[in-house]
């Protein structure tokens, strides 16, 4: 999981979120980006945006982790990456 975030005038003006280990290939989590863009980057906004980490992705399931687990971990790691990108402790 990787996140790059920039704020301008107190709101998020630029955001990119990349995810790997969830689907067949790494991808940009555009639903997370759209949900967080223009917000103040509050903890509530981050949590709401992170919930979209697997939107539109066929989540893998194998002997190491089922799809429900990977979906939940993607949300958690998206939240943590966004917090770090915004300069907060994860």
N, CA, C and O atoms as a Tinker XYZ file with bonds, in Angstrom:
   360  protein
     1  N      0.853000   -1.164000    0.000000    73     2
     2  CA     0.000000    0.000000    0.000000    64     1     3
     3  C      0.896000    1.223000    0.000000    63     2     4     5
     4  O      1.877000    1.290000    0.741000    81     3
     5  N      0.556000    2.176000   -0.826000    73     3     6
     6  CA     1.292000    3.435000   -0.862000    64     5     7
     7  C      0.311000    4.568000   -1.055000    63     6     8     9
     8  O     -0.683000    4.423000   -1.766000    81     7
     9  N      0.588000    5.700000   -0.421000    73     7    10
    10  CA    -0.280000    6.868000   -0.565000    64     9    11
    11  C      0.560000    8.128000   -0.642000    63    10    12    13
    12  O      1.550000    8.281000    0.074000    81    11
    13  N      0.150000    9.022000   -1.518000    73    11    14
    14  CA     0.748000   10.346000   -1.637000    64    13    15
    15  C     -0.400000   11.330000   -1.528000    63    14    16    17
    16  O     -1.385000   11.234000   -2.261000    81    15
    17  N     -0.270000   12.280000   -0.609000    73    15    18
    18  CA    -1.346000   13.234000   -0.363000    64    17    19
    19  C     -0.754000   14.635000   -0.235000    63    18    20    21
    20  O      0.286000   14.820000    0.396000    81    19
    21  N     -1.424000   15.621000   -0.838000    73    19    22
    22  CA    -1.039000   17.022000   -0.689000    64    21    23
    23  C     -2.274000   17.820000   -0.319000    63    22    24    25
    24  O     -3.370000   17.577000   -0.822000    81    23
    25  N     -2.069000   18.786000    0.581000    73    23    26
    26  CA    -3.163000   19.665000    0.993000    64    25    27
    27  C     -2.885000   21.079000    0.507000    63    26    28    29
    28  O     -1.739000   21.518000    0.407000    81    27
    29  N     -3.970000   21.769000    0.213000    73    27    30
    30  CA    -3.890000   23.166000   -0.183000    64    29    31
    31  C     -5.073000   23.885000    0.449000    63    30    32    33
    32  O     -6.224000   23.513000    0.224000    81    31
    33  N     -4.792000   24.905000    1.230000    73    31    34
    34  CA    -5.866000   25.645000    1.868000    64    33    35
    35  C     -6.684000   24.826000    2.846000    63    34    36    37
    36  O     -7.868000   25.098000    3.044000    81    35
    37  N     -6.068000   23.823000    3.461000    73    35    38
    38  CA    -6.762000   23.012000    4.455000    64    37    39
    39  C     -7.548000   21.839000    3.908000    63    38    40    41
    40  O     -8.139000   21.079000    4.675000    81    39
    41  N     -7.566000   21.679000    2.588000    73    39    42
    42  CA    -8.265000   20.527000    2.001000    64    41    43
    43  C     -7.305000   19.724000    1.139000    63    42    44    45
    44  O     -6.290000   20.235000    0.667000    81    43
    45  N     -7.643000   18.474000    0.948000    73    43    46
    46  CA    -6.795000   17.598000    0.137000    64    45    47
    47  C     -6.981000   17.948000   -1.334000    63    46    48    49
    48  O     -8.080000   17.869000   -1.883000    81    47
    49  N     -5.867000   18.340000   -1.950000    73    47    50
    50  CA    -5.904000   18.778000   -3.345000    64    49    51
    51  C     -5.329000   17.745000   -4.308000    63    50    52    53
    52  O     -5.612000   17.786000   -5.506000    81    51
    53  N     -4.531000   16.828000   -3.798000    73    51    54
    54  CA    -3.903000   15.793000   -4.642000    64    53    55
    55  C     -3.796000   14.518000   -3.818000    63    54    56    57
    56  O     -3.364000   14.534000   -2.665000    81    55
    57  N     -4.195000   13.424000   -4.431000    73    55    58
    58  CA    -4.105000   12.143000   -3.727000    64    57    59
    59  C     -3.937000   11.016000   -4.730000    63    58    60    61
    60  O     -4.595000   10.984000   -5.770000    81    59
    61  N     -3.050000   10.098000   -4.404000    73    59    62
    62  CA    -2.862000    8.874000   -5.171000    64    61    63
    63  C     -2.674000    7.747000   -4.169000    63    62    64    65
    64  O     -1.908000    7.871000   -3.213000    81    63
    65  N     -3.387000    6.640000   -4.397000    73    63    66
    66  CA    -3.296000    5.479000   -3.521000    64    65    67
    67  C     -3.082000    4.247000   -4.394000    63    66    68    69
    68  O     -3.846000    4.002000   -5.328000    81    67
    69  N     -2.043000    3.473000   -4.090000    73    67    70
    70  CA    -1.739000    2.259000   -4.836000    64    69    71
    71  C     -1.834000    1.052000   -3.906000    63    70    72    73
    72  O     -1.443000    1.113000   -2.740000    81    71
    73  N     -2.361000   -0.043000   -4.445000    73    71    74
    74  CA    -2.589000   -1.249000   -3.650000    64    73    75
    75  C     -1.987000   -2.452000   -4.373000    63    74    76    77
    76  O     -2.080000   -2.566000   -5.595000    81    75
    77  N     -1.378000   -3.334000   -3.613000    73    75    78
    78  CA    -0.877000   -4.589000   -4.153000    64    77    79
    79  C     -1.195000   -5.702000   -3.163000    63    78    80    81
    80  O     -1.416000   -5.437000   -1.982000    81    79
    81  N     -1.218000   -6.942000   -3.634000    73    79    82
    82  CA    -1.474000   -8.073000   -2.755000    64    81    83
    83  C     -2.947000   -8.363000   -2.530000    63    82    84    85
    84  O     -3.298000   -9.179000   -1.677000    81    83
    85  N     -3.804000   -7.707000   -3.280000    73    83    86
    86  CA    -5.243000   -7.888000   -3.108000    64    85    87
    87  C     -5.854000   -8.604000   -4.308000    63    86    88    89
    88  O     -6.559000   -9.601000   -4.156000    81    87
    89  N     -5.578000   -8.091000   -5.486000    73    87    90
    90  CA    -6.112000   -8.668000   -6.720000    64    89    91
    91  C     -5.016000   -9.313000   -7.539000    63    90    92    93
    92  O     -3.928000   -9.599000   -7.039000    81    91
    93  N     -5.316000   -9.535000   -8.792000    73    91    94
    94  CA    -4.334000  -10.171000   -9.688000    64    93    95
    95  C     -3.133000   -9.281000   -9.967000    63    94    96    97
    96  O     -2.021000   -9.776000  -10.150000    81    95
    97  N     -3.351000   -7.964000  -10.000000    73    95    98
    98  CA    -2.280000   -7.007000  -10.271000    64    97    99
    99  C     -2.401000   -5.831000   -9.312000    63    98   100   101
   100  O     -3.454000   -5.614000   -8.712000    81    99
   101  N     -1.325000   -5.080000   -9.172000    73    99   102
   102  CA    -1.373000   -3.846000   -8.386000    64   101   103
   103  C     -2.305000   -2.865000   -9.101000    63   102   104   105
   104  O     -2.448000   -2.907000  -10.323000    81   103
   105  N     -2.935000   -1.986000   -8.325000    73   103   106
   106  CA    -3.881000   -1.040000   -8.924000    64   105   107
   107  C     -3.937000    0.246000   -8.115000    63   106   108   109
   108  O     -3.539000    0.291000   -6.951000    81   107
   109  N     -4.445000    1.296000   -8.765000    73   107   110
   110  CA    -4.731000    2.534000   -8.058000    64   109   111
   111  C     -6.122000    2.436000   -7.473000    63   110   112   113
   112  O     -7.060000    2.032000   -8.161000    81   111
   113  N     -6.263000    2.796000   -6.227000    73   111   114
   114  CA    -7.562000    2.764000   -5.549000    64   113   115
   115  C     -8.265000    4.095000   -5.806000    63   114   116   117
   116  O     -8.301000    4.970000   -4.941000    81   115
   117  N     -8.822000    4.232000   -7.012000    73   115   118
   118  CA    -9.433000    5.492000   -7.428000    64   117   119
   119  C    -10.657000    5.850000   -6.598000    63   118   120   121
   120  O    -10.962000    7.031000   -6.433000    81   119
   121  N    -11.366000    4.851000   -6.071000    73   119   122
   122  CA   -12.524000    5.142000   -5.224000    64   121   123
   123  C    -12.078000    5.777000   -3.905000    63   122   124   125
   124  O    -12.763000    6.653000   -3.378000    81   123
   125  N    -10.949000    5.347000   -3.378000    73   123   126
   126  CA   -10.396000    5.955000   -2.168000    64   125   127
   127  C     -9.996000    7.395000   -2.472000    63   126   128   129
   128  O    -10.302000    8.310000   -1.709000    81   127
   129  N     -9.313000    7.582000   -3.588000    73   127   130
   130  CA    -8.879000    8.921000   -3.987000    64   129   131
   131  C    -10.073000    9.865000   -4.132000    63   130   132   133
   132  O    -10.043000   10.992000   -3.636000    81   131
   133  N    -11.110000    9.409000   -4.805000    73   131   134
   134  CA   -12.296000   10.241000   -5.021000    64   133   135
   135  C    -13.002000   10.568000   -3.709000    63   134   136   137
   136  O    -13.500000   11.679000   -3.526000    81   135
   137  N    -13.045000    9.601000   -2.800000    73   135   138
   138  CA   -13.732000    9.817000   -1.530000    64   137   139
   139  C    -12.992000   10.801000   -0.627000    63   138   140   141
   140  O    -13.623000   11.484000    0.179000    81   139
   141  N    -11.678000   10.884000   -0.747000    73   139   142
   142  CA   -10.898000   11.742000    0.146000    64   141   143
   143  C    -10.584000   13.107000   -0.457000    63   142   144   145
   144  O    -10.361000   14.065000    0.282000    81   143
   145  N    -10.563000   13.214000   -1.768000    73   143   146
   146  CA   -10.251000   14.486000   -2.427000    64   145   147
   147  C    -11.261000   15.555000   -2.011000    63   146   148   149
   148  O    -12.469000   15.320000   -1.994000    81   147
   149  N    -10.741000   16.722000   -1.680000    73   147   150
   150  CA   -11.594000   17.839000   -1.301000    64   149   151
   151  C    -12.023000   17.860000    0.158000    63   150   152   153
   152  O    -12.675000   18.807000    0.597000    81   151
   153  N    -11.662000   16.822000    0.919000    73   151   154
   154  CA   -12.011000   16.789000    2.345000    64   153   155
   155  C    -10.891000   17.445000    3.153000    63   154   156   157
   156  O     -9.860000   17.838000    2.606000    81   155
   157  N    -11.110000   17.553000    4.444000    73   155   158
   158  CA   -10.098000   18.119000    5.326000    64   157   159
   159  C     -9.077000   17.084000    5.794000    63   158   160   161
   160  O     -8.110000   17.429000    6.473000    81   159
   161  N     -9.289000   15.816000    5.433000    73   159   162
   162  CA    -8.359000   14.760000    5.834000    64   161   163
   163  C     -8.519000   14.354000    7.277000    63   162   164   165
   164  O     -7.578000   13.846000    7.887000    81   163
   165  N     -9.692000   14.570000    7.831000    73   163   166
   166  CA    -9.945000   14.188000    9.222000    64   165   167
   167  C     -9.917000   12.672000    9.360000    63   166   168   169
   168  O     -9.957000   11.946000    8.367000    81   167
   169  N     -9.848000   12.208000   10.590000    73   167   170
   170  CA    -9.838000   10.767000   10.850000    64   169   171
   171  C    -11.094000   10.111000   10.288000    63   170   172   173
   172  O    -11.025000    9.010000    9.742000    81   171
   173  N    -12.226000   10.768000   10.417000    73   171   174
   174  CA   -13.480000   10.219000    9.889000    64   173   175
   175  C    -13.459000   10.151000    8.364000    63   174   176   177
   176  O    -13.932000    9.177000    7.778000    81   175
   177  N    -12.912000   11.182000    7.721000    73   175   178
   178  CA   -12.831000   11.193000    6.250000    64   177   179
   179  C    -11.889000   10.104000    5.752000    63   178   180   181
   180  O    -12.163000    9.448000    4.747000    81   179
   181  N    -10.780000    9.916000    6.458000    73   179   182
   182  CA    -9.819000    8.872000    6.085000    64   181   183
   183  C    -10.463000    7.494000    6.212000    63   182   184   185
   184  O    -10.351000    6.666000    5.308000    81   183
   185  N    -11.131000    7.254000    7.325000    73   183   186
   186  CA   -11.765000    5.953000    7.550000    64   185   187
   187  C    -12.835000    5.676000    6.494000    63   186   188   189
   188  O    -12.932000    4.561000    5.980000    81   187
   189  N    -13.626000    6.682000    6.176000    73   187   190
   190  CA   -14.675000    6.506000    5.166000    64   189   191
   191  C    -14.076000    6.230000    3.792000    63   190   192   193
   192  O    -14.586000    5.393000    3.048000    81   191
   193  N    -13.011000    6.923000    3.458000    73   191   194
   194  CA   -12.362000    6.715000    2.163000    64   193   195
   195  C    -11.691000    5.346000    2.088000    63   194   196   197
   196  O    -11.787000    4.662000    1.069000    81   195
   197  N    -11.016000    4.946000    3.158000    73   195   198
   198  CA   -10.307000    3.668000    3.183000    64   197   199
   199  C    -11.247000    2.487000    2.987000    63   198   200   201
   200  O    -10.830000    1.436000    2.501000    81   199
   201  N    -12.488000    2.649000    3.355000    73   199   202
   202  CA   -13.477000    1.573000    3.185000    64   201   203
   203  C    -13.697000    1.219000    1.718000    63   202   204   205
   204  O    -14.294000    0.187000    1.410000    81   203
   205  N    -13.219000    2.065000    0.815000    73   203   206
   206  CA   -13.383000    1.835000   -0.621000    64   205   207
   207  C    -12.138000    1.213000   -1.266000    63   206   208   209
   208  O    -12.034000    1.196000   -2.493000    81   207
   209  N    -11.209000    0.711000   -0.479000    73   207   210
   210  CA    -9.925000    0.221000   -0.995000    64   209   211
   211  C    -10.050000   -0.911000   -2.007000    63   210   212   213
   212  O     -9.173000   -1.070000   -2.856000    81   211
   213  N    -11.103000   -1.690000   -1.937000    73   211   214
   214  CA   -11.241000   -2.813000   -2.873000    64   213   215
   215  C    -12.431000   -2.643000   -3.824000    63   214   216   217
   216  O    -12.823000   -3.595000   -4.500000    81   215
   217  N    -12.998000   -1.456000   -3.879000    73   215   218
   218  CA   -14.120000   -1.223000   -4.798000    64   217   219
   219  C    -13.716000   -1.551000   -6.237000    63   218   220   221
   220  O    -12.682000   -1.087000   -6.719000    81   219
   221  N    -14.522000   -2.337000   -6.905000    73   219   222
   222  CA   -14.297000   -2.670000   -8.308000    64   221   223
   223  C    -13.185000   -3.666000   -8.559000    63   222   224   225
   224  O    -12.776000   -3.851000   -9.706000    81   223
   225  N    -12.685000   -4.311000   -7.519000    73   223   226
   226  CA   -11.569000   -5.256000   -7.658000    64   225   227
   227  C    -12.039000   -6.646000   -7.262000    63   226   228   229
   228  O    -12.754000   -6.814000   -6.274000    81   227
   229  N    -11.633000   -7.631000   -8.036000    73   227   230
   230  CA   -11.885000   -9.018000   -7.675000    64   229   231
   231  C    -10.786000   -9.430000   -6.690000    63   230   232   233
   232  O     -9.632000   -9.624000   -7.072000    81   231
   233  N    -11.166000   -9.557000   -5.425000    73   231   234
   234  CA   -10.192000   -9.819000   -4.366000    64   233   235
   235  C     -9.821000  -11.307000   -4.358000    63   234   236   237
   236  O    -10.685000  -12.183000   -4.349000    81   235
   237  N     -8.509000  -11.560000   -4.362000    73   235   238
   238  CA    -8.002000  -12.931000   -4.358000    64   237   239
   239  C     -8.342000  -13.667000   -3.066000    63   238   240   241
   240  O     -8.539000  -13.061000   -2.013000    81   239
   241  N     -8.403000  -14.973000   -3.177000    73   239   242
   242  CA    -8.569000  -15.855000   -2.028000    64   241   243
   243  C     -7.696000  -17.071000   -2.286000    63   242   244   245
   244  O     -7.776000  -17.685000   -3.350000    81   243
   245  N     -6.859000  -17.421000   -1.308000    73   243   246
   246  CA    -5.995000  -18.583000   -1.478000    64   245   247
   247  C     -5.694000  -19.193000   -0.109000    63   246   248   249
   248  O     -6.344000  -18.855000    0.880000    81   247
   249  N     -4.717000  -20.084000   -0.052000    73   247   250
   250  CA    -4.416000  -20.760000    1.205000    64   249   251
   251  C     -3.828000  -19.825000    2.263000    63   250   252   253
   252  O     -3.813000  -20.153000    3.450000    81   251
   253  N     -3.350000  -18.674000    1.832000    73   251   254
   254  CA    -2.729000  -17.731000    2.759000    64   253   255
   255  C     -3.739000  -16.776000    3.383000    63   254   256   257
   256  O     -3.581000  -16.368000    4.534000    81   255
   257  N     -4.778000  -16.419000    2.629000    73   255   258
   258  CA    -5.790000  -15.485000    3.134000    64   257   259
   259  C     -7.018000  -15.538000    2.230000    63   258   260   261
   260  O     -6.905000  -15.549000    1.004000    81   259
   261  N     -8.193000  -15.571000    2.857000    73   259   262
   262  CA    -9.410000  -15.556000    2.045000    64   261   263
   263  C     -9.747000  -14.120000    1.642000    63   262   264   265
   264  O     -9.127000  -13.172000    2.124000    81   263
   265  N    -10.724000  -13.968000    0.764000    73   263   266
   266  CA   -11.039000  -12.652000    0.226000    64   265   267
   267  C    -11.563000  -11.694000    1.292000    63   266   268   269
   268  O    -11.295000  -10.495000    1.219000    81   267
   269  N    -12.295000  -12.189000    2.270000    73   267   270
   270  CA   -12.798000  -11.314000    3.335000    64   269   271
   271  C    -11.646000  -10.729000    4.142000    63   270   272   273
   272  O    -11.657000   -9.547000    4.486000    81   271
   273  N    -10.656000  -11.556000    4.441000    73   271   274
   274  CA    -9.490000  -11.093000    5.191000    64   273   275
   275  C     -8.712000  -10.059000    4.379000    63   274   276   277
   276  O     -8.346000   -9.006000    4.901000    81   275
   277  N     -8.460000  -10.356000    3.103000    73   275   278
   278  CA    -7.718000   -9.416000    2.255000    64   277   279
   279  C     -8.463000   -8.091000    2.113000    63   278   280   281
   280  O     -7.843000   -7.027000    2.097000    81   279
   281  N     -9.779000   -8.153000    2.009000    73   279   282
   282  CA   -10.583000   -6.935000    1.900000    64   281   283
   283  C    -10.421000   -6.079000    3.147000    63   282   284   285
   284  O    -10.218000   -4.869000    3.049000    81   283
   285  N    -10.509000   -6.693000    4.303000    73   283   286
   286  CA   -10.378000   -5.959000    5.571000    64   285   287
   287  C     -8.973000   -5.409000    5.747000    63   286   288   289
   288  O     -8.802000   -4.280000    6.208000    81   287
   289  N     -7.965000   -6.194000    5.387000    73   287   290
   290  CA    -6.588000   -5.720000    5.515000    64   289   291
   291  C     -6.310000   -4.567000    4.554000    63   290   292   293
   292  O     -5.571000   -3.644000    4.897000    81   291
   293  N     -6.886000   -4.607000    3.366000    73   291   294
   294  CA    -6.711000   -3.501000    2.418000    64   293   295
   295  C     -7.270000   -2.215000    3.016000    63   294   296   297
   296  O     -6.663000   -1.153000    2.875000    81   295
   297  N     -8.408000   -2.297000    3.675000    73   295   298
   298  CA    -9.005000   -1.126000    4.312000    64   297   299
   299  C     -8.103000   -0.596000    5.434000    63   298   300   301
   300  O     -7.862000    0.607000    5.533000    81   299
   301  N     -7.620000   -1.493000    6.258000    73   299   302
   302  CA    -6.757000   -1.089000    7.377000    64   301   303
   303  C     -5.462000   -0.465000    6.874000    63   302   304   305
   304  O     -5.051000    0.590000    7.357000    81   303
   305  N     -4.818000   -1.113000    5.904000    73   303   306
   306  CA    -3.558000   -0.580000    5.397000    64   305   307
   307  C     -3.757000    0.700000    4.603000    63   306   308   309
   308  O     -2.870000    1.554000    4.598000    81   307
   309  N     -4.885000    0.861000    3.935000    73   307   310
   310  CA    -5.180000    2.130000    3.244000    64   309   311
   311  C     -5.298000    3.248000    4.274000    63   310   312   313
   312  O     -4.739000    4.328000    4.082000    81   311
   313  N     -6.015000    3.000000    5.355000    73   311   314
   314  CA    -6.157000    4.008000    6.406000    64   313   315
   315  C     -4.795000    4.384000    6.975000    63   314   316   317
   316  O     -4.490000    5.566000    7.134000    81   315
   317  N     -3.983000    3.390000    7.280000    73   315   318
   318  CA    -2.661000    3.658000    7.856000    64   317   319
   319  C     -1.773000    4.441000    6.891000    63   318   320   321
   320  O     -1.088000    5.379000    7.300000    81   319
   321  N     -1.783000    4.062000    5.617000    73   319   322
   322  CA    -0.961000    4.758000    4.623000    64   321   323
   323  C     -1.404000    6.207000    4.472000    63   322   324   325
   324  O     -0.570000    7.103000    4.338000    81   323
   325  N     -2.703000    6.439000    4.492000    73   323   326
   326  CA    -3.219000    7.806000    4.385000    64   325   327
   327  C     -2.845000    8.629000    5.618000    63   326   328   329
   328  O     -2.489000    9.801000    5.496000    81   327
   329  N     -2.924000    8.031000    6.781000    73   327   330
   330  CA    -2.538000    8.737000    8.007000    64   329   331
   331  C     -1.064000    9.134000    7.964000    63   330   332   333
   332  O     -0.711000   10.257000    8.323000    81   331
   333  N     -0.216000    8.223000    7.530000    73   331   334
   334  CA     1.216000    8.520000    7.438000    64   333   335
   335  C      1.455000    9.601000    6.387000    63   334   336   337
   336  O      2.244000   10.518000    6.616000    81   335
   337  N      0.791000    9.507000    5.247000    73   335   338
   338  CA     0.964000   10.497000    4.183000    64   337   339
   339  C      0.535000   11.893000    4.634000    63   338   340   341
   340  O      1.067000   12.898000    4.163000    81   339
   341  N     -0.422000   11.942000    5.542000    73   339   342
   342  CA    -0.888000   13.227000    6.068000    64   341   343
   343  C     -0.110000   13.669000    7.304000    63   342   344   345
   344  O     -0.441000   14.676000    7.930000    81   343
   345  N      0.929000   12.904000    7.649000    73   343   346
   346  CA     1.805000   13.291000    8.742000    64   345   347
   347  C      1.293000   12.949000   10.122000    63   346   348   349
   348  O      1.693000   13.559000   11.114000    81   347
   349  N      0.395000   11.961000   10.184000    73   347   350
   350  CA    -0.118000   11.508000   11.473000    64   349   351
   351  C      0.512000   10.170000   11.794000    63   350   352   353
   352  O      0.998000    9.478000   10.900000    81   351
   353  N      0.507000    9.804000   13.055000    73   351   354
   354  CA     1.025000    8.488000   13.402000    64   353   355
   355  C     -0.025000    7.431000   13.059000    63   354   356   357
   356  O     -1.227000    7.656000   13.199000    81   355
   357  N      0.453000    6.292000   12.612000    73   355   358
   358  CA    -0.456000    5.219000   12.197000    64   357   359
   359  C     -0.754000    4.290000   13.337000    63   358   360
   360  O     -1.503000    3.327000   13.169000    81   359
